[in-house]
Amino acid sequence: MSKKKKLIERLLSKPKDFTYSELSNLLNALGYIEDNKGKTSGSRVAFINLTNLNIIRLDKPHPGNELKSYIINYVIKKLKESGEI
């Protein structure tokens, strides 16, 4: 099983310890690029898929690296709507 498929399965299982790094790796594997609008964006970040123009906006977790459950649900919803998972 590929790393991308493992990350998708892990995301869909909605773990409490899914990290921002794992999400970034998964979205990069799906063709997204990360955009954070420079120094003034704070923790706000957007992942943009230039192929289908899907945009996923979220806040980077801080002080830790684990994503909140509402962010995981949001990402799953956006990826399902675009047909990527």
C-alpha positions as a Markdown table, in Angstrom:
| # | Residue | x | y | z |
|---|---|---|---|---|
| 1 | Met | 0.0 | 0.0 | 0.0 |
| 2 | Ser | 1.4 | 3.4 | -0.9 |
| 3 | Lys | 2.1 | 6.1 | 1.6 |
| 4 | Lys | -0.7 | 8.3 | 0.1 |
| 5 | Lys | -3.3 | 5.5 | 0.6 |
| 6 | Lys | -2.1 | 4.9 | 4.1 |
| 7 | Leu | -2.4 | 8.7 | 4.9 |
| 8 | Ile | -5.9 | 8.7 | 3.3 |
| 9 | Glu | -7.0 | 5.7 | 5.4 |
| 10 | Arg | -5.5 | 7.3 | 8.5 |
| 11 | Leu | -7.3 | 10.6 | 7.8 |
| 12 | Leu | -10.7 | 8.8 | 7.3 |
| 13 | Ser | -10.3 | 7.0 | 10.6 |
| 14 | Lys | -10.3 | 10.5 | 12.2 |
| 15 | Pro | -7.5 | 9.9 | 14.7 |
| 16 | Lys | -7.0 | 12.3 | 17.6 |
| 17 | Asp | -3.2 | 12.5 | 16.8 |
| 18 | Phe | -3.3 | 13.3 | 13.1 |
| 19 | Thr | -0.6 | 16.0 | 12.6 |
| 20 | Tyr | -0.3 | 19.0 | 10.4 |
| 21 | Ser | 2.8 | 17.5 | 8.9 |
| 22 | Glu | 0.8 | 14.4 | 7.9 |
| 23 | Leu | -1.9 | 16.5 | 6.4 |
| 24 | Ser | 0.6 | 18.6 | 4.5 |
| 25 | Asn | 2.2 | 15.5 | 3.1 |
| 26 | Leu | -1.1 | 14.0 | 2.0 |
| 27 | Leu | -2.3 | 17.2 | 0.3 |
| 28 | Asn | 1.0 | 17.6 | -1.5 |
| 29 | Ala | 0.6 | 14.0 | -2.7 |
| 30 | Leu | -2.8 | 14.9 | -4.0 |
| 31 | Gly | -1.5 | 17.9 | -6.0 |
| 32 | Tyr | -2.0 | 20.8 | -3.6 |
| 33 | Ile | 0.4 | 23.6 | -2.9 |
| 34 | Glu | 0.6 | 25.5 | 0.4 |
| 35 | Asp | 0.0 | 29.2 | 0.4 |
| 36 | Asn | 0.2 | 31.4 | 3.5 |
| 37 | Lys | 0.1 | 35.0 | 2.1 |
| 38 | Gly | 3.3 | 36.1 | 3.7 |
| 39 | Lys | 4.3 | 37.2 | 7.2 |
| 40 | Thr | 0.9 | 38.8 | 8.1 |
| 41 | Ser | -1.2 | 35.6 | 7.6 |
| 42 | Gly | -0.4 | 34.3 | 11.1 |
| 43 | Ser | -1.3 | 30.7 | 11.4 |
| 44 | Arg | -3.8 | 30.8 | 8.5 |
| 45 | Val | -2.9 | 28.7 | 5.5 |
| 46 | Ala | -4.5 | 27.6 | 2.3 |
| 47 | Phe | -3.9 | 24.5 | 0.3 |
| 48 | Ile | -4.7 | 25.0 | -3.4 |
| 49 | Asn | -5.1 | 22.4 | -6.1 |
| 50 | Leu | -4.3 | 24.0 | -9.4 |
| 51 | Thr | -5.9 | 21.2 | -11.4 |
| 52 | Asn | -9.4 | 21.4 | -10.0 |
| 53 | Leu | -9.1 | 24.8 | -8.2 |
| 54 | Asn | -10.2 | 23.3 | -4.9 |
| 55 | Ile | -9.0 | 25.4 | -1.9 |
| 56 | Ile | -8.7 | 24.1 | 1.6 |
| 57 | Arg | -8.3 | 26.9 | 4.2 |
| 58 | Leu | -7.3 | 26.2 | 7.8 |
| 59 | Asp | -5.3 | 27.4 | 10.8 |
| 60 | Lys | -2.1 | 25.6 | 11.6 |
| 61 | Pro | -2.3 | 24.0 | 15.1 |
| 62 | His | -0.4 | 25.7 | 17.8 |
| 63 | Pro | 1.3 | 25.2 | 20.2 |
| 64 | Gly | 1.2 | 21.5 | 19.3 |
| 65 | Asn | 1.1 | 19.8 | 15.9 |
| 66 | Glu | -2.1 | 17.7 | 16.2 |
| 67 | Leu | -5.1 | 18.9 | 14.3 |
| 68 | Lys | -8.5 | 19.5 | 16.0 |
| 69 | Ser | -11.3 | 17.1 | 15.0 |
| 70 | Tyr | -13.3 | 19.9 | 13.3 |
| 71 | Ile | -10.4 | 20.5 | 11.0 |
| 72 | Ile | -10.1 | 16.8 | 10.1 |
| 73 | Asn | -13.9 | 16.7 | 9.4 |
| 74 | Tyr | -13.6 | 19.8 | 7.2 |
| 75 | Val | -10.7 | 18.4 | 5.2 |
| 76 | Ile | -12.5 | 15.1 | 4.7 |
| 77 | Lys | -15.6 | 17.0 | 3.5 |
| 78 | Lys | -13.7 | 19.1 | 1.0 |
| 79 | Leu | -11.7 | 16.2 | -0.4 |
| 80 | Lys | -14.9 | 14.1 | -0.8 |
| 81 | Glu | -16.7 | 17.0 | -2.5 |
| 82 | Ser | -13.9 | 17.4 | -5.0 |
| 83 | Gly | -13.8 | 13.6 | -5.6 |
| 84 | Glu | -10.3 | 13.2 | -4.4 |
| 85 | Ile | -11.1 | 10.6 | -1.8 |
